[in-house]
């Protein structure tokens, strides 16, 4: 007669499930440790070492430990100027890319002939190679033969061509007022907003497509204008997605390097902190100072994101 197997205790079953889960995620853990955690810890250690680029292979793991790198970075004028430029660049580019994505998503959510083709065309700035799009912008904005200056001088009444990518500041006449504006930095912000608005467009369009039309129809029946319907019906449902987009775009724009380097090289008042790290590493060959500035950059970013998340949580707790 066949005997019944005794039932496994609940504690043993949980331990077996835990071991199985750990075994399944162990490849991912190894990859994360090798690609993310170990280089991050090594960069943090290098920030406390006197290390040049040529001696990086000959310095021991815990040799030449010092705080001189952080002292040099924190007391330099370039750090303050770079942080101000980076914050302005990040705030402007993030706001512009999310706003453009929202506007395009609202414009293309209704069915019309050729909507699929138009939606696909909206993705071109995001999927195109960065080298190609920066080259196109440099040609378009060239003060000698660029199409933008040609149109501006012939049709818009510009007195002289504008060197958008090499001119630190320029004068703008608005309502009788003469304002000094950072020309190159605003050009970079415009490029960043144009290049990355498709990312926000995809997220916001997906949320708009999932929204029931009955709510908007009810608001219209109750006499709400399109602006009131957007403000009180559509926008509150999009705010969680917008919050996520702002966090992601802030992180990525704050660390942006290739767009700035390919367009202006960090000149004309556009030297963001990431370009400064590159110069410390490749021009001055100071690996320790570059690592220290990277650590400071990461700390500032963590503080900014933490403050933003705290404000969002506080707003969510205060809302009914």
Secondary structure as GFF3:
##gff-version 3
##sequence-region A 1 320
A	DSSP	alpha_helix	10	32	.	.	.	ID=ss1
A	DSSP	pi_helix	33	37	.	.	.	ID=ss2
A	DSSP	alpha_helix	38	46	.	.	.	ID=ss3
A	DSSP	three_ten_helix	53	55	.	.	.	ID=ss4
A	DSSP	alpha_helix	68	74	.	.	.	ID=ss5
A	DSSP	alpha_helix	77	107	.	.	.	ID=ss6
A	DSSP	alpha_helix	115	121	.	.	.	ID=ss7
A	DSSP	alpha_helix	124	127	.	.	.	ID=ss8
A	DSSP	alpha_helix	130	140	.	.	.	ID=ss9
A	DSSP	alpha_helix	147	154	.	.	.	ID=ss10
A	DSSP	beta_strand	170	174	.	.	.	ID=ss11
A	DSSP	beta_strand	177	181	.	.	.	ID=ss12
A	DSSP	alpha_helix	183	210	.	.	.	ID=ss13
A	DSSP	alpha_helix	213	221	.	.	.	ID=ss14
A	DSSP	alpha_helix	226	229	.	.	.	ID=ss15
A	DSSP	pi_helix	230	234	.	.	.	ID=ss16
A	DSSP	alpha_helix	235	254	.	.	.	ID=ss17
A	DSSP	alpha_helix	258	263	.	.	.	ID=ss18
A	DSSP	alpha_helix	273	282	.	.	.	ID=ss19
A	DSSP	alpha_helix	287	318	.	.	.	ID=ss20
###
